[in-house]
Structure formats: structure tokens, C-alpha cells
Amino acid sequence: MRTLSTSIYLAADVGVPTEVEPAGTSLENPYVYDSVARDLKAMEGEGLLRIVDEHLREGRSDAPIDRLRFVRLR
């Protein structure tokens, strides 16, 4: 069974900036969005993607992520 973050990664086109959209999905829950965003950030560490934009909900480093855009590398 695929995780939501893996499904988002696989649906993205290689080399194209992809916005992680919360509307109409379970990502509308800010805690789910934050969890998926952190999973995607871990994929960056594996060299699968590059984060090109990230916004934290309250601007603090420990705040939930509420916007993320990435580029799939492979």
C-alpha cells in the first residue's frame, strides 16, 4: 500500500514544479498536510526530489508546514 506522499511523488512529472494541493483531499487537515510534507522533505534527502518552496504555518521553524512545492528529479 502506497503512502500519500509516495503517491504525490509518483504523480509528479520529472523536472516540473509540483504544488502539493490540499483542496478536496485528506490533506485539508493541516496535520496530515504537515506529515506528508515532512515525508516529501525526507525524500529530498534520498535525492528523489528538490524542495523549491516551503511555507511554515506560523513562520516558526517548529510550526506545521502549510505549503510545499517540489521538483521530482527521477
Secondary structure as GFF3:
##gff-version 3
##sequence-region A 1 74
A	DSSP	alpha_helix	4	11	.	.	.	ID=ss1
A	DSSP	beta_strand	17	19	.	.	.	ID=ss2
A	DSSP	three_ten_helix	26	28	.	.	.	ID=ss3
A	DSSP	alpha_helix	30	45	.	.	.	ID=ss4
A	DSSP	beta_strand	49	56	.	.	.	ID=ss5
A	DSSP	beta_strand	65	72	.	.	.	ID=ss6
###
